[in-house]
Amino acid sequence: MSQIQPSNEQDLQENLRSIKEHAILMQNSEPEAILEWAVKHYPTITMATAFGAEGCVILEMLSRVEGGKSVRVFNLDTGYQFIETLELRDTIAAKYGIEVEFVRAKETVAEMEARLGGPIYGTQPDECCRMRKLVPLREALEGHEAWITAIRRDQTKDRSIAEVVEWDSKFNLIKVNPLAHWSKSDVWAYITINDVPYNPLHEQGYPSIGCQPCTRRVALGEDERAGRWASFAKLECGLHSRTA
């Protein structure tokens, strides 16, 4: 089953107008209100989480909105994630009653590395991300009309124009970004006030956490995503980039 898509150009334009109207109406709403609206408005909505601080905040909010616990939530388990990231799955399930599904590429890391003659994250990070994250994500989104992300506008150039509700032309479904207008300070204030579990690596110099081989500690004064693919001119794995 494929994503829910408009059947023709006229339907697409009507759909885009409707999404724009929703984005305008919801642009100043609090994230929890956006989530509550999205869960009610899109019955087949899903969520992808990397268990970052922002994602954990949204999971806490989902646990409190009507129907939130029934939303399918998944993590793209690349085979290269930190053990601390993977362990958050059980912590979230125990505290909020939300079971996060692991979605994996059909080919294991060992199989991929054997076929390619070793790991490629140090030489072809875009291709590694494509195989371990983008392809599995595209398959995981099949049959869903919308997905929830934890991106913020102040994180990267591609994310800076994100609307709270928008059409995701890369994956052909609606994208809901409830934290789009929040800052890093907003996220951590919410975590503190609501005692939200988070990855302990955040306290060890990792403000943004991806795959272990491609993530380093960030020095004082560096951008929060400076530790991602530090040897490359790359800030996105491709899930939220605006190009195909």
N, C-alpha and C positions, 0 to 999 in steps of 0.2 A: 504494500500500500504506500502511496506517495503522499507528499505533503498536500495540504488543502490549498489549491490554487484556483484563481479566477479562470473561468473557462474561455474567455475571450478578452480582447483589448478593452471593450466597453466595461465589462465586469471589473477588470483590473483597475481602470481609472476610477470607477465608483468606489472600489475597495480602498484605493489610496486616499481618496477624498475623505472617506469615513475615518480612516486611521489618523489623518491629519487633524480632523475635528476632535478626535479623542485625545490626541497629543496636546492640543491647545487647552482642552478642558482640564486635563490632568497635570499640566506642566508645573503647577505650583502646589500640587497635592503632596501630602506626606507619603513616604514609601509604603507604609502599611496600608493606607487607603488605596494606593495604586495597585498593590497586590490583591487586596480584597476585590476590587473592581475587576481585575484581570482574571482571577480565578472564576468569578461568576460569569464573565463575559465570554470566555474561551474555554469551553468544557474539556477540550483536549490539550490544554496547556501543559508544558513540561518545563523542567529547569535543569540546566547544566551547572555544576559547581566544581571548582578546583579546591574547595575548602579554604579559600582565602578569608581574610577578616570580613570582607564585604559579603561573601557568600554565606558565612556563618550568621551574619546579621539577618540576611534574608530568610534563612532557614528558621531562625528564632521567630521572625514575624509570621512566616507561613504556619508555624505551629499554633498561632493564635487566631488567624483569620478563618472564617467559616469555609470549610472545604479545603483548607490549605494542606492538611496532612494527607489528603488523597492525591495530591499532585505528584506525578512521577518525577523523581529527582535522580539524576545520574552524575557520576564522575567519570571523566575520560581517563581511565587507568592506562597510562602509556607503557608501563613496565619500568619506567625510570623515576617514578615519584619518590620523594622522601618517605621513610617509614613513619615519621611524625604526621605527615599528611594523611596517609592511609589509616592511621589509628584514630583520626578524628571521626571517621565514619561511625565507629562504635560509640564514641562519646556523644555524638549528635543523636544517634538512635536511642540511647539510654535516657538522655535528657528530654528530648522533644518527641519521641515516638515517630520519627521520620527515618525510614530505611532508604539510604542512598544506594542506588544500584551501580555496580562497576560495569562500565562499557569498555570493551577492549577491541583492538584490531584483531582481525581473523588470524593474522600471523603473529606468533609470539616474538619477543625480543630476540631470543636465541635463534629462532628460525630466520628472522630478518637479518641478523648480523652474520649468520652462517652463509646466507645467500649473497650478501653484499661484501663479504670479506672483512667484516668487523663493524663496529658502530660508526654511524655517519653524522652524529650530532655535532662533532667537532669540525666537519668539513662541509656538510650539506644540511645545515639546520632547517632550512625551509622544507626540504624534502622529508626530513625526519618528522617534522611537525605535521606535514601533509599525511603521511602514512599512519602515524601514531595517534593523531588527533582529528584532523579535518575529515578524513574518510570515515572513521567511526562515528563522528558527530553527525555527518550527513545521514548515515544509516539510522542513527538513534532518533533523529528528528522526523523520520518518516511516519506519516499518519497523524502528526500533530499540527494544529493550526497556529500555534504560538509557542514561543519559548521565553523563559525568564533568564536574564543575565544579571551579574553583579557589577557591571562596569560603571565607572564614574567619568564624567567629561574631562576632569582635570588630570587624567592619567596619561593619555597619549594624544597625538594629533588626530588619529582616526576616530578616537572616542569623543573628541571635543565637540562634535556636532550631533552626538547621539540625542534623540528625543526619548521621552519616557515611554512613548509608544511609537513604533515606526515599522515600515515594511523592510524586511531583510531580504534584499534581492539576491544575496549570495546563496541563501538556503531556501528561498521562496516560502517564507511564512512571516508571521508578525513577531516582532521582537519587543519585549517589555523590559525596560531598564529602570526599575524603581529608584535606584540610587544615583541616577545620572547627574542630578543637581547637588548631590552631597559632596563634601570634602573628606579628606582623610581624617581630619579632626572630628567631624560629625560621626564617622564610623566608629572611632575609638571611644568617643563619649558614650555612644549607644551601647557598646560592648561593656564598658565599665558600669553604667547605670543598670543594665539588665543582666549582668553576670553571664555574658555569652561566651561559651568555650571558643578557644582559638588555637591556632597552631603555635606551639612553644618556640618554634624557630623565629617567630616575629620578635622575640625578646633576645635573640642571639644575632641580630644584625641583618635579618632577612625581611624587609618590609613587603616584598613581592616574591612569591614562591611558585616556581614551576617545577620542571624536572631537575633532579639532583645534579646531573652533569652540566646543565646549562644555567645554573643559578649560583651566584656567589654572594657573599656578604657585601653590604653597601657601607661605604665610608661616610663619616659625618659630613653633612652638607651635600651629598650626592642625591640625585633624583631617586625617588623610591623604586623606579624600575631599572636603575642603572646596573643592577646585578643580574639582569636577565640577558642571556646571550651576549655577555660583556665583550667578547672578542669580535662581535659582528655589529653592523649597522642595522640592528633588528630589535624592535620593541614589542612586536606582536607575534603570536604563534600562527595567526591567520584567521582565527575564529571571528575576530571583530574588526578585521581590516576591511576597508571599503572597496578593495579591488577583488576581482574574481580569483 
